[in-house]
Amino acid sequence: MIKWILILLIVAAVAGLLGLGRISGIAMTGAKILIAIVLILFLLAVLGIIAIA
């Protein structure tokens, strides 16, 4: 999933440099959503490990 986040961030950066604001915004929104999902999964894993210990 980290790979997809990096791809979307690169697409957003390139589109922004080329003046394609709408495509850049869509790619950035997708990256933000994936980052939120990764953070939630990470927190659940950490809390689960702490609860087991």
mmCIF entry with sequence, helices, sheets and N, C-alpha, C, O atoms, coordinates in Angstrom:
data_MODEL
# 
_entry.id   MODEL 
# 
_entity.id                         1 
_entity.type                       polymer 
_entity.pdbx_number_of_molecules   1 
# 
_entity_poly.entity_id                      1 
_entity_poly.type                           'polypeptide(L)' 
_entity_poly.nstd_linkage                   no 
_entity_poly.nstd_monomer                   no 
_entity_poly.pdbx_seq_one_letter_code       MIKWILILLIVAAVAGLLGLGRISGIAMTGAKILIAIVLILFLLAVLGIIAIA 
_entity_poly.pdbx_seq_one_letter_code_can   MIKWILILLIVAAVAGLLGLGRISGIAMTGAKILIAIVLILFLLAVLGIIAIA 
_entity_poly.pdbx_strand_id                 A 
# 
loop_
_entity_poly_seq.entity_id 
_entity_poly_seq.num 
_entity_poly_seq.mon_id 
_entity_poly_seq.hetero 
1 1  MET n 
1 2  ILE n 
1 3  LYS n 
1 4  TRP n 
1 5  ILE n 
1 6  LEU n 
1 7  ILE n 
1 8  LEU n 
1 9  LEU n 
1 10 ILE n 
1 11 VAL n 
1 12 ALA n 
1 13 ALA n 
1 14 VAL n 
1 15 ALA n 
1 16 GLY n 
1 17 LEU n 
1 18 LEU n 
1 19 GLY n 
1 20 LEU n 
1 21 GLY n 
1 22 ARG n 
1 23 ILE n 
1 24 SER n 
1 25 GLY n 
1 26 ILE n 
1 27 ALA n 
1 28 MET n 
1 29 THR n 
1 30 GLY n 
1 31 ALA n 
1 32 LYS n 
1 33 ILE n 
1 34 LEU n 
1 35 ILE n 
1 36 ALA n 
1 37 ILE n 
1 38 VAL n 
1 39 LEU n 
1 40 ILE n 
1 41 LEU n 
1 42 PHE n 
1 43 LEU n 
1 44 LEU n 
1 45 ALA n 
1 46 VAL n 
1 47 LEU n 
1 48 GLY n 
1 49 ILE n 
1 50 ILE n 
1 51 ALA n 
1 52 ILE n 
1 53 ALA n 
# 
_struct_asym.id          A 
_struct_asym.entity_id   1 
# 
loop_
_struct_conf.conf_type_id 
_struct_conf.id 
_struct_conf.pdbx_PDB_helix_id 
_struct_conf.beg_label_comp_id 
_struct_conf.beg_label_asym_id 
_struct_conf.beg_label_seq_id 
_struct_conf.pdbx_beg_PDB_ins_code 
_struct_conf.end_label_comp_id 
_struct_conf.end_label_asym_id 
_struct_conf.end_label_seq_id 
_struct_conf.pdbx_end_PDB_ins_code 
_struct_conf.beg_auth_comp_id 
_struct_conf.beg_auth_asym_id 
_struct_conf.beg_auth_seq_id 
_struct_conf.end_auth_comp_id 
_struct_conf.end_auth_asym_id 
_struct_conf.end_auth_seq_id 
_struct_conf.pdbx_PDB_helix_class 
_struct_conf.details 
_struct_conf.pdbx_PDB_helix_length 
HELX_P HELX_P1 AA1 ILE A 2  ? LEU A 17 ? ILE A 2  LEU A 17 1 ? 16 
HELX_P HELX_P2 AA2 GLY A 21 ? ILE A 52 ? GLY A 21 ILE A 52 1 ? 32 
# 
_struct_conf_type.id          HELX_P 
_struct_conf_type.criteria    ? 
_struct_conf_type.reference   ? 
# 
loop_
_atom_site.group_PDB 
_atom_site.id 
_atom_site.type_symbol 
_atom_site.label_atom_id 
_atom_site.label_alt_id 
_atom_site.label_comp_id 
_atom_site.label_asym_id 
_atom_site.label_entity_id 
_atom_site.label_seq_id 
_atom_site.pdbx_PDB_ins_code 
_atom_site.Cartn_x 
_atom_site.Cartn_y 
_atom_site.Cartn_z 
_atom_site.occupancy 
_atom_site.B_iso_or_equiv 
_atom_site.pdbx_formal_charge 
_atom_site.auth_seq_id 
_atom_site.auth_comp_id 
_atom_site.auth_asym_id 
_atom_site.auth_atom_id 
_atom_site.pdbx_PDB_model_num 
ATOM 1   N N  . MET A 1 1  ? 0.817  -1.182 0.000   1.00 0.00 ? 1  MET A N  1 
ATOM 2   C CA . MET A 1 1  ? 0.000  0.000  0.000   1.00 0.00 ? 1  MET A CA 1 
ATOM 3   C C  . MET A 1 1  ? 0.872  1.260  0.000   1.00 0.00 ? 1  MET A C  1 
ATOM 4   O O  . MET A 1 1  ? 0.488  2.295  -0.546  1.00 0.00 ? 1  MET A O  1 
ATOM 5   N N  . ILE A 1 2  ? 2.033  1.155  0.614   1.00 0.00 ? 2  ILE A N  1 
ATOM 6   C CA . ILE A 1 2  ? 2.957  2.293  0.612   1.00 0.00 ? 2  ILE A CA 1 
ATOM 7   C C  . ILE A 1 2  ? 3.388  2.616  -0.819  1.00 0.00 ? 2  ILE A C  1 
ATOM 8   O O  . ILE A 1 2  ? 3.592  3.777  -1.172  1.00 0.00 ? 2  ILE A O  1 
ATOM 9   N N  . LYS A 1 3  ? 3.521  1.573  -1.632  1.00 0.00 ? 3  LYS A N  1 
ATOM 10  C CA . LYS A 1 3  ? 3.905  1.774  -3.035  1.00 0.00 ? 3  LYS A CA 1 
ATOM 11  C C  . LYS A 1 3  ? 2.849  2.607  -3.763  1.00 0.00 ? 3  LYS A C  1 
ATOM 12  O O  . LYS A 1 3  ? 3.187  3.498  -4.542  1.00 0.00 ? 3  LYS A O  1 
ATOM 13  N N  . TRP A 1 4  ? 1.575  2.316  -3.510  1.00 0.00 ? 4  TRP A N  1 
ATOM 14  C CA . TRP A 1 4  ? 0.495  3.074  -4.144  1.00 0.00 ? 4  TRP A CA 1 
ATOM 15  C C  . TRP A 1 4  ? 0.496  4.531  -3.686  1.00 0.00 ? 4  TRP A C  1 
ATOM 16  O O  . TRP A 1 4  ? 0.237  5.436  -4.479  1.00 0.00 ? 4  TRP A O  1 
ATOM 17  N N  . ILE A 1 5  ? 0.787  4.749  -2.408  1.00 0.00 ? 5  ILE A N  1 
ATOM 18  C CA . ILE A 1 5  ? 0.845  6.122  -1.895  1.00 0.00 ? 5  ILE A CA 1 
ATOM 19  C C  . ILE A 1 5  ? 1.945  6.899  -2.604  1.00 0.00 ? 5  ILE A C  1 
ATOM 20  O O  . ILE A 1 5  ? 1.732  8.036  -3.024  1.00 0.00 ? 5  ILE A O  1 
ATOM 21  N N  . LEU A 1 6  ? 3.114  6.294  -2.738  1.00 0.00 ? 6  LEU A N  1 
ATOM 22  C CA . LEU A 1 6  ? 4.220  6.975  -3.413  1.00 0.00 ? 6  LEU A CA 1 
ATOM 23  C C  . LEU A 1 6  ? 3.909  7.239  -4.878  1.00 0.00 ? 6  LEU A C  1 
ATOM 24  O O  . LEU A 1 6  ? 4.243  8.302  -5.400  1.00 0.00 ? 6  LEU A O  1 
ATOM 25  N N  . ILE A 1 7  ? 3.273  6.282  -5.548  1.00 0.00 ? 7  ILE A N  1 
ATOM 26  C CA . ILE A 1 7  ? 2.903  6.477  -6.951  1.00 0.00 ? 7  ILE A CA 1 
ATOM 27  C C  . ILE A 1 7  ? 1.933  7.645  -7.080  1.00 0.00 ? 7  ILE A C  1 
ATOM 28  O O  . ILE A 1 7  ? 2.096  8.490  -7.960  1.00 0.00 ? 7  ILE A O  1 
ATOM 29  N N  . LEU A 1 8  ? 0.928  7.700  -6.212  1.00 0.00 ? 8  LEU A N  1 
ATOM 30  C CA . LEU A 1 8  ? -0.047 8.786  -6.278  1.00 0.00 ? 8  LEU A CA 1 
ATOM 31  C C  . LEU A 1 8  ? 0.585  10.135 -5.977  1.00 0.00 ? 8  LEU A C  1 
ATOM 32  O O  . LEU A 1 8  ? 0.224  11.140 -6.588  1.00 0.00 ? 8  LEU A O  1 
ATOM 33  N N  . LEU A 1 9  ? 1.532  10.166 -5.034  1.00 0.00 ? 9  LEU A N  1 
ATOM 34  C CA . LEU A 1 9  ? 2.206  11.427 -4.733  1.00 0.00 ? 9  LEU A CA 1 
ATOM 35  C C  . LEU A 1 9  ? 3.060  11.894 -5.911  1.00 0.00 ? 9  LEU A C  1 
ATOM 36  O O  . LEU A 1 9  ? 3.120  13.089 -6.201  1.00 0.00 ? 9  LEU A O  1 
ATOM 37  N N  . ILE A 1 10 ? 3.717  10.957 -6.587  1.00 0.00 ? 10 ILE A N  1 
ATOM 38  C CA . ILE A 1 10 ? 4.517  11.324 -7.757  1.00 0.00 ? 10 ILE A CA 1 
ATOM 39  C C  . ILE A 1 10 ? 3.613  11.820 -8.886  1.00 0.00 ? 10 ILE A C  1 
ATOM 40  O O  . ILE A 1 10 ? 3.926  12.808 -9.550  1.00 0.00 ? 10 ILE A O  1 
ATOM 41  N N  . VAL A 1 11 ? 2.493  11.130 -9.099  1.00 0.00 ? 11 VAL A N  1 
ATOM 42  C CA . VAL A 1 11 ? 1.545  11.571 -10.129 1.00 0.00 ? 11 VAL A CA 1 
ATOM 43  C C  . VAL A 1 11 ? 1.029  12.969 -9.807  1.00 0.00 ? 11 VAL A C  1 
ATOM 44  O O  . VAL A 1 11 ? 0.917  13.807 -10.701 1.00 0.00 ? 11 VAL A O  1 
ATOM 45  N N  . ALA A 1 12 ? 0.714  13.227 -8.541  1.00 0.00 ? 12 ALA A N  1 
ATOM 46  C CA . ALA A 1 12 ? 0.218  14.542 -8.144  1.00 0.00 ? 12 ALA A CA 1 
ATOM 47  C C  . ALA A 1 12 ? 1.280  15.612 -8.368  1.00 0.00 ? 12 ALA A C  1 
ATOM 48  O O  . ALA A 1 12 ? 0.963  16.710 -8.825  1.00 0.00 ? 12 ALA A O  1 
ATOM 49  N N  . ALA A 1 13 ? 2.531  15.307 -8.054  1.00 0.00 ? 13 ALA A N  1 
ATOM 50  C CA . ALA A 1 13 ? 3.605  16.287 -8.236  1.00 0.00 ? 13 ALA A CA 1 
ATOM 51  C C  . ALA A 1 13 ? 3.832  16.594 -9.711  1.00 0.00 ? 13 ALA A C  1 
ATOM 52  O O  . ALA A 1 13 ? 3.976  17.756 -10.092 1.00 0.00 ? 13 ALA A O  1 
ATOM 53  N N  . VAL A 1 14 ? 3.864  15.559 -10.534 1.00 0.00 ? 14 VAL A N  1 
ATOM 54  C CA . VAL A 1 14 ? 4.090  15.770 -11.965 1.00 0.00 ? 14 VAL A CA 1 
ATOM 55  C C  . VAL A 1 14 ? 2.917  16.521 -12.586 1.00 0.00 ? 14 VAL A C  1 
ATOM 56  O O  . VAL A 1 14 ? 3.115  17.434 -13.387 1.00 0.00 ? 14 VAL A O  1 
ATOM 57  N N  . ALA A 1 15 ? 1.708  16.141 -12.223 1.00 0.00 ? 15 ALA A N  1 
ATOM 58  C CA . ALA A 1 15 ? 0.530  16.824 -12.763 1.00 0.00 ? 15 ALA A CA 1 
ATOM 59  C C  . ALA A 1 15 ? 0.498  18.281 -12.314 1.00 0.00 ? 15 ALA A C  1 
ATOM 60  O O  . ALA A 1 15 ? 0.104  19.162 -13.078 1.00 0.00 ? 15 ALA A O  1 
ATOM 61  N N  . GLY A 1 16 ? 0.911  18.532 -11.080 1.00 0.00 ? 16 GLY A N  1 
ATOM 62  C CA . GLY A 1 16 ? 0.964  19.909 -10.602 1.00 0.00 ? 16 GLY A CA 1 
ATOM 63  C C  . GLY A 1 16 ? 1.986  20.738 -11.360 1.00 0.00 ? 16 GLY A C  1 
ATOM 64  O O  . GLY A 1 16 ? 1.742  21.905 -11.666 1.00 0.00 ? 16 GLY A O  1 
ATOM 65  N N  . LEU A 1 17 ? 3.129  20.140 -11.664 1.00 0.00 ? 17 LEU A N  1 
ATOM 66  C CA . LEU A 1 17 ? 4.154  20.859 -12.420 1.00 0.00 ? 17 LEU A CA 1 
ATOM 67  C C  . LEU A 1 17 ? 3.705  21.139 -13.858 1.00 0.00 ? 17 LEU A C  1 
ATOM 68  O O  . LEU A 1 17 ? 4.091  22.148 -14.449 1.00 0.00 ? 17 LEU A O  1 
ATOM 69  N N  . LEU A 1 18 ? 2.892  20.243 -14.412 1.00 0.00 ? 18 LEU A N  1 
ATOM 70  C CA . LEU A 1 18 ? 2.420  20.424 -15.775 1.00 0.00 ? 18 LEU A CA 1 
ATOM 71  C C  . LEU A 1 18 ? 1.171  21.302 -15.861 1.00 0.00 ? 18 LEU A C  1 
ATOM 72  O O  . LEU A 1 18 ? 0.679  21.578 -16.955 1.00 0.00 ? 18 LEU A O  1 
ATOM 73  N N  . GLY A 1 19 ? 0.665  21.737 -14.714 1.00 0.00 ? 19 GLY A N  1 
ATOM 74  C CA . GLY A 1 19 ? -0.494 22.613 -14.711 1.00 0.00 ? 19 GLY A CA 1 
ATOM 75  C C  . GLY A 1 19 ? -1.825 21.888 -14.780 1.00 0.00 ? 19 GLY A C  1 
ATOM 76  O O  . GLY A 1 19 ? -2.840 22.499 -15.113 1.00 0.00 ? 19 GLY A O  1 
ATOM 77  N N  . LEU A 1 20 ? -1.842 20.614 -14.476 1.00 0.00 ? 20 LEU A N  1 
ATOM 78  C CA . LEU A 1 20 ? -3.078 19.836 -14.484 1.00 0.00 ? 20 LEU A CA 1 
ATOM 79  C C  . LEU A 1 20 ? -3.617 19.741 -13.057 1.00 0.00 ? 20 LEU A C  1 
ATOM 80  O O  . LEU A 1 20 ? -3.446 18.728 -12.378 1.00 0.00 ? 20 LEU A O  1 
ATOM 81  N N  . GLY A 1 21 ? -4.259 20.798 -12.625 1.00 0.00 ? 21 GLY A N  1 
ATOM 82  C CA . GLY A 1 21 ? -4.687 20.910 -11.234 1.00 0.00 ? 21 GLY A CA 1 
ATOM 83  C C  . GLY A 1 21 ? -5.706 19.879 -10.810 1.00 0.00 ? 21 GLY A C  1 
ATOM 84  O O  . GLY A 1 21 ? -5.646 19.368 -9.692  1.00 0.00 ? 21 GLY A O  1 
ATOM 85  N N  . ARG A 1 22 ? -6.649 19.565 -11.694 1.00 0.00 ? 22 ARG A N  1 
ATOM 86  C CA . ARG A 1 22 ? -7.704 18.615 -11.325 1.00 0.00 ? 22 ARG A CA 1 
ATOM 87  C C  . ARG A 1 22 ? -7.125 17.221 -11.117 1.00 0.00 ? 22 ARG A C  1 
ATOM 88  O O  . ARG A 1 22 ? -7.465 16.547 -10.145 1.00 0.00 ? 22 ARG A O  1 
ATOM 89  N N  . ILE A 1 23 ? -6.256 16.787 -12.017 1.00 0.00 ? 23 ILE A N  1 
ATOM 90  C CA . ILE A 1 23 ? -5.634 15.457 -11.885 1.00 0.00 ? 23 ILE A CA 1 
ATOM 91  C C  . ILE A 1 23 ? -4.742 15.422 -10.650 1.00 0.00 ? 23 ILE A C  1 
ATOM 92  O O  . ILE A 1 23 ? -4.692 14.419 -9.937  1.00 0.00 ? 23 ILE A O  1 
ATOM 93  N N  . SER A 1 24 ? -4.043 16.516 -10.405 1.00 0.00 ? 24 SER A N  1 
ATOM 94  C CA . SER A 1 24 ? -3.191 16.601 -9.224  1.00 0.00 ? 24 SER A CA 1 
ATOM 95  C C  . SER A 1 24 ? -4.022 16.491 -7.946  1.00 0.00 ? 24 SER A C  1 
ATOM 96  O O  . SER A 1 24 ? -3.636 15.800 -7.003  1.00 0.00 ? 24 SER A O  1 
ATOM 97  N N  . GLY A 1 25 ? -5.151 17.172 -7.924  1.00 0.00 ? 25 GLY A N  1 
ATOM 98  C CA . GLY A 1 25 ? -6.023 17.115 -6.747  1.00 0.00 ? 25 GLY A CA 1 
ATOM 99  C C  . GLY A 1 25 ? -6.596 15.735 -6.512  1.00 0.00 ? 25 GLY A C  1 
ATOM 100 O O  . GLY A 1 25 ? -6.684 15.281 -5.372  1.00 0.00 ? 25 GLY A O  1 
ATOM 101 N N  . ILE A 1 26 ? -6.986 15.063 -7.586  1.00 0.00 ? 26 ILE A N  1 
ATOM 102 C CA . ILE A 1 26 ? -7.533 13.711 -7.450  1.00 0.00 ? 26 ILE A CA 1 
ATOM 103 C C  . ILE A 1 26 ? -6.468 12.750 -6.924  1.00 0.00 ? 26 ILE A C  1 
ATOM 104 O O  . ILE A 1 26 ? -6.745 11.936 -6.043  1.00 0.00 ? 26 ILE A O  1 
ATOM 105 N N  . ALA A 1 27 ? -5.259 12.843 -7.459  1.00 0.00 ? 27 ALA A N  1 
ATOM 106 C CA . ALA A 1 27 ? -4.176 11.967 -7.009  1.00 0.00 ? 27 ALA A CA 1 
ATOM 107 C C  . ALA A 1 27 ? -3.817 12.254 -5.554  1.00 0.00 ? 27 ALA A C  1 
ATOM 108 O O  . ALA A 1 27 ? -3.546 11.332 -4.785  1.00 0.00 ? 27 ALA A O  1 
ATOM 109 N N  . MET A 1 28 ? -3.814 13.531 -5.176  1.00 0.00 ? 28 MET A N  1 
ATOM 110 C CA . MET A 1 28 ? -3.487 13.881 -3.798  1.00 0.00 ? 28 MET A CA 1 
ATOM 111 C C  . MET A 1 28 ? -4.573 13.398 -2.835  1.00 0.00 ? 28 MET A C  1 
ATOM 112 O O  . MET A 1 28 ? -4.266 12.950 -1.731  1.00 0.00 ? 28 MET A O  1 
ATOM 113 N N  . THR A 1 29 ? -5.827 13.487 -3.246  1.00 0.00 ? 29 THR A N  1 
ATOM 114 C CA . THR A 1 29 ? -6.917 12.992 -2.405  1.00 0.00 ? 29 THR A CA 1 
ATOM 115 C C  . THR A 1 29 ? -6.809 11.481 -2.212  1.00 0.00 ? 29 THR A C  1 
ATOM 116 O O  . THR A 1 29 ? -7.013 10.976 -1.108  1.00 0.00 ? 29 THR A O  1 
ATOM 117 N N  . GLY A 1 30 ? -6.492 10.768 -3.280  1.00 0.00 ? 30 GLY A N  1 
ATOM 118 C CA . GLY A 1 30 ? -6.303 9.326  -3.162  1.00 0.00 ? 30 GLY A CA 1 
ATOM 119 C C  . GLY A 1 30 ? -5.163 8.976  -2.234  1.00 0.00 ? 30 GLY A C  1 
ATOM 120 O O  . GLY A 1 30 ? -5.264 8.037  -1.444  1.00 0.00 ? 30 GLY A O  1 
ATOM 121 N N  . ALA A 1 31 ? -4.070 9.729  -2.325  1.00 0.00 ? 31 ALA A N  1 
ATOM 122 C CA . ALA A 1 31 ? -2.930 9.486  -1.440  1.00 0.00 ? 31 ALA A CA 1 
ATOM 123 C C  . ALA A 1 31 ? -3.303 9.771  0.011   1.00 0.00 ? 31 ALA A C  1 
ATOM 124 O O  . ALA A 1 31 ? -2.898 9.030  0.907   1.00 0.00 ? 31 ALA A O  1 
ATOM 125 N N  . LYS A 1 32 ? -4.066 10.830 0.255   1.00 0.00 ? 32 LYS A N  1 
ATOM 126 C CA . LYS A 1 32 ? -4.487 11.148 1.631   1.00 0.00 ? 32 LYS A CA 1 
ATOM 127 C C  . LYS A 1 32 ? -5.366 10.047 2.212   1.00 0.00 ? 32 LYS A C  1 
ATOM 128 O O  . LYS A 1 32 ? -5.226 9.685  3.380   1.00 0.00 ? 32 LYS A O  1 
ATOM 129 N N  . ILE A 1 33 ? -6.267 9.519  1.397   1.00 0.00 ? 33 ILE A N  1 
ATOM 130 C CA . ILE A 1 33 ? -7.143 8.443  1.872   1.00 0.00 ? 33 ILE A CA 1 
ATOM 131 C C  . ILE A 1 33 ? -6.325 7.199  2.213   1.00 0.00 ? 33 ILE A C  1 
ATOM 132 O O  . ILE A 1 33 ? -6.554 6.567  3.244   1.00 0.00 ? 33 ILE A O  1 
ATOM 133 N N  . LEU A 1 34 ? -5.376 6.850  1.352   1.00 0.00 ? 34 LEU A N  1 
ATOM 134 C CA . LEU A 1 34 ? -4.538 5.672  1.624   1.00 0.00 ? 34 LEU A CA 1 
ATOM 135 C C  . LEU A 1 34 ? -3.656 5.883  2.851   1.00 0.00 ? 34 LEU A C  1 
ATOM 136 O O  . LEU A 1 34 ? -3.432 4.949  3.621   1.00 0.00 ? 34 LEU A O  1 
ATOM 137 N N  . ILE A 1 35 ? -3.153 7.104  3.038   1.00 0.00 ? 35 ILE A N  1 
ATOM 138 C CA . ILE A 1 35 ? -2.348 7.390  4.230   1.00 0.00 ? 35 ILE A CA 1 
ATOM 139 C C  . ILE A 1 35 ? -3.196 7.227  5.489   1.00 0.00 ? 35 ILE A C  1 
ATOM 140 O O  . ILE A 1 35 ? -2.726 6.683  6.488   1.00 0.00 ? 35 ILE A O  1 
ATOM 141 N N  . ALA A 1 36 ? -4.433 7.693  5.443   1.00 0.00 ? 36 ALA A N  1 
ATOM 142 C CA . ALA A 1 36 ? -5.321 7.537  6.601   1.00 0.00 ? 36 ALA A CA 1 
ATOM 143 C C  . ALA A 1 36 ? -5.581 6.071  6.902   1.00 0.00 ? 36 ALA A C  1 
ATOM 144 O O  . ALA A 1 36 ? -5.587 5.666  8.064   1.00 0.00 ? 36 ALA A O  1 
ATOM 145 N N  . ILE A 1 37 ? -5.796 5.268  5.857   1.00 0.00 ? 37 ILE A N  1 
ATOM 146 C CA . ILE A 1 37 ? -6.030 3.836  6.056   1.00 0.00 ? 37 ILE A CA 1 
ATOM 147 C C  . ILE A 1 37 ? -4.799 3.169  6.666   1.00 0.00 ? 37 ILE A C  1 
ATOM 148 O O  . ILE A 1 37 ? -4.918 2.351  7.579   1.00 0.00 ? 37 ILE A O  1 
ATOM 149 N N  . VAL A 1 38 ? -3.618 3.520  6.160   1.00 0.00 ? 38 VAL A N  1 
ATOM 150 C CA . VAL A 1 38 ? -2.382 2.932  6.689   1.00 0.00 ? 38 VAL A CA 1 
ATOM 151 C C  . VAL A 1 38 ? -2.184 3.319  8.149   1.00 0.00 ? 38 VAL A C  1 
ATOM 152 O O  . VAL A 1 38 ? -1.798 2.479  8.962   1.00 0.00 ? 38 VAL A O  1 
ATOM 153 N N  . LEU A 1 39 ? -2.442 4.570  8.492   1.00 0.00 ? 39 LEU A N  1 
ATOM 154 C CA . LEU A 1 39 ? -2.282 5.006  9.884   1.00 0.00 ? 39 LEU A CA 1 
ATOM 155 C C  . LEU A 1 39 ? -3.259 4.287  10.809  1.00 0.00 ? 39 LEU A C  1 
ATOM 156 O O  . LEU A 1 39 ? -2.888 3.890  11.913  1.00 0.00 ? 39 LEU A O  1 
ATOM 157 N N  . ILE A 1 40 ? -4.493 4.119  10.370  1.00 0.00 ? 40 ILE A N  1 
ATOM 158 C CA . ILE A 1 40 ? -5.473 3.415  11.201  1.00 0.00 ? 40 ILE A CA 1 
ATOM 159 C C  . ILE A 1 40 ? -5.059 1.962  11.398  1.00 0.00 ? 40 ILE A C  1 
ATOM 160 O O  . ILE A 1 40 ? -5.137 1.445  12.512  1.00 0.00 ? 40 ILE A O  1 
ATOM 161 N N  . LEU A 1 41 ? -4.622 1.300  10.337  1.00 0.00 ? 41 LEU A N  1 
ATOM 162 C CA . LEU A 1 41 ? -4.173 -0.087 10.470  1.00 0.00 ? 41 LEU A CA 1 
ATOM 163 C C  . LEU A 1 41 ? -2.952 -0.198 11.378  1.00 0.00 ? 41 LEU A C  1 
ATOM 164 O O  . LEU A 1 41 ? -2.837 -1.143 12.158  1.00 0.00 ? 41 LEU A O  1 
ATOM 165 N N  . PHE A 1 42 ? -2.047 0.766  11.274  1.00 0.00 ? 42 PHE A N  1 
ATOM 166 C CA . PHE A 1 42 ? -0.861 0.760  12.128  1.00 0.00 ? 42 PHE A CA 1 
ATOM 167 C C  . PHE A 1 42 ? -1.248 0.919  13.595  1.00 0.00 ? 42 PHE A C  1 
ATOM 168 O O  . PHE A 1 42 ? -0.744 0.201  14.459  1.00 0.00 ? 42 PHE A O  1 
ATOM 169 N N  . LEU A 1 43 ? -2.149 1.868  13.869  1.00 0.00 ? 43 LEU A N  1 
ATOM 170 C CA . LEU A 1 43 ? -2.572 2.071  15.257  1.00 0.00 ? 43 LEU A CA 1 
ATOM 171 C C  . LEU A 1 43 ? -3.294 0.853  15.807  1.00 0.00 ? 43 LEU A C  1 
ATOM 172 O O  . LEU A 1 43 ? -3.103 0.494  16.969  1.00 0.00 ? 43 LEU A O  1 
ATOM 173 N N  . LEU A 1 44 ? -4.113 0.219  14.996  1.00 0.00 ? 44 LEU A N  1 
ATOM 174 C CA . LEU A 1 44 ? -4.786 -0.991 15.456  1.00 0.00 ? 44 LEU A CA 1 
ATOM 175 C C  . LEU A 1 44 ? -3.784 -2.103 15.750  1.00 0.00 ? 44 LEU A C  1 
ATOM 176 O O  . LEU A 1 44 ? -3.947 -2.842 16.720  1.00 0.00 ? 44 LEU A O  1 
ATOM 177 N N  . ALA A 1 45 ? -2.767 -2.225 14.934  1.00 0.00 ? 45 ALA A N  1 
ATOM 178 C CA . ALA A 1 45 ? -1.738 -3.248 15.167  1.00 0.00 ? 45 ALA A CA 1 
ATOM 179 C C  . ALA A 1 45 ? -0.972 -2.958 16.450  1.00 0.00 ? 45 ALA A C  1 
ATOM 180 O O  . ALA A 1 45 ? -0.711 -3.862 17.243  1.00 0.00 ? 45 ALA A O  1 
ATOM 181 N N  . VAL A 1 46 ? -0.613 -1.692 16.650  1.00 0.00 ? 46 VAL A N  1 
ATOM 182 C CA . VAL A 1 46 ? 0.140  -1.328 17.854  1.00 0.00 ? 46 VAL A CA 1 
ATOM 183 C C  . VAL A 1 46 ? -0.709 -1.560 19.097  1.00 0.00 ? 46 VAL A C  1 
ATOM 184 O O  . VAL A 1 46 ? -0.221 -2.122 20.078  1.00 0.00 ? 46 VAL A O  1 
ATOM 185 N N  . LEU A 1 47 ? -1.949 -1.145 19.074  1.00 0.00 ? 47 LEU A N  1 
ATOM 186 C CA . LEU A 1 47 ? -2.812 -1.334 20.236  1.00 0.00 ? 47 LEU A CA 1 
ATOM 187 C C  . LEU A 1 47 ? -3.088 -2.805 20.477  1.00 0.00 ? 47 LEU A C  1 
ATOM 188 O O  . LEU A 1 47 ? -3.216 -3.230 21.626  1.00 0.00 ? 47 LEU A O  1 
ATOM 189 N N  . GLY A 1 48 ? -3.181 -3.575 19.431  1.00 0.00 ? 48 GLY A N  1 
ATOM 190 C CA . GLY A 1 48 ? -3.381 -5.012 19.582  1.00 0.00 ? 48 GLY A CA 1 
ATOM 191 C C  . GLY A 1 48 ? -2.181 -5.688 20.214  1.00 0.00 ? 48 GLY A C  1 
ATOM 192 O O  . GLY A 1 48 ? -2.332 -6.574 21.055  1.00 0.00 ? 48 GLY A O  1 
ATOM 193 N N  . ILE A 1 49 ? -0.991 -5.272 19.814  1.00 0.00 ? 49 ILE A N  1 
ATOM 194 C CA . ILE A 1 49 ? 0.240  -5.843 20.378  1.00 0.00 ? 49 ILE A CA 1 
ATOM 195 C C  . ILE A 1 49 ? 0.364  -5.465 21.845  1.00 0.00 ? 49 ILE A C  1 
ATOM 196 O O  . ILE A 1 49 ? 0.753  -6.296 22.666  1.00 0.00 ? 49 ILE A O  1 
ATOM 197 N N  . ILE A 1 50 ? 0.042  -4.232 22.185  1.00 0.00 ? 50 ILE A N  1 
ATOM 198 C CA . ILE A 1 50 ? 0.115  -3.785 23.576  1.00 0.00 ? 50 ILE A CA 1 
ATOM 199 C C  . ILE A 1 50 ? -0.901 -4.545 24.425  1.00 0.00 ? 50 ILE A C  1 
ATOM 200 O O  . ILE A 1 50 ? -0.596 -4.915 25.559  1.00 0.00 ? 50 ILE A O  1 
ATOM 201 N N  . ALA A 1 51 ? -2.104 -4.783 23.897  1.00 0.00 ? 51 ALA A N  1 
ATOM 202 C CA . ALA A 1 51 ? -3.134 -5.491 24.649  1.00 0.00 ? 51 ALA A CA 1 
ATOM 203 C C  . ALA A 1 51 ? -2.738 -6.948 24.880  1.00 0.00 ? 51 ALA A C  1 
ATOM 204 O O  . ALA A 1 51 ? -3.053 -7.506 25.931  1.00 0.00 ? 51 ALA A O  1 
ATOM 205 N N  . ILE A 1 52 ? -2.055 -7.575 23.924  1.00 0.00 ? 52 ILE A N  1 
ATOM 206 C CA . ILE A 1 52 ? -1.617 -8.959 24.086  1.00 0.00 ? 52 ILE A CA 1 
ATOM 207 C C  . ILE A 1 52 ? -0.517 -9.054 25.134  1.00 0.00 ? 52 ILE A C  1 
ATOM 208 O O  . ILE A 1 52 ? -0.495 -9.996 25.926  1.00 0.00 ? 52 ILE A O  1 
ATOM 209 N N  . ALA A 1 53 ? 0.387  -8.095 25.146  1.00 0.00 ? 53 ALA A N  1 
ATOM 210 C CA . ALA A 1 53 ? 1.510  -8.124 26.089  1.00 0.00 ? 53 ALA A CA 1 
ATOM 211 C C  . ALA A 1 53 ? 0.992  -7.777 27.460  1.00 0.00 ? 53 ALA A C  1 
ATOM 212 O O  . ALA A 1 53 ? 1.763  -7.739 28.419  1.00 0.00 ? 53 ALA A O  1 
# 
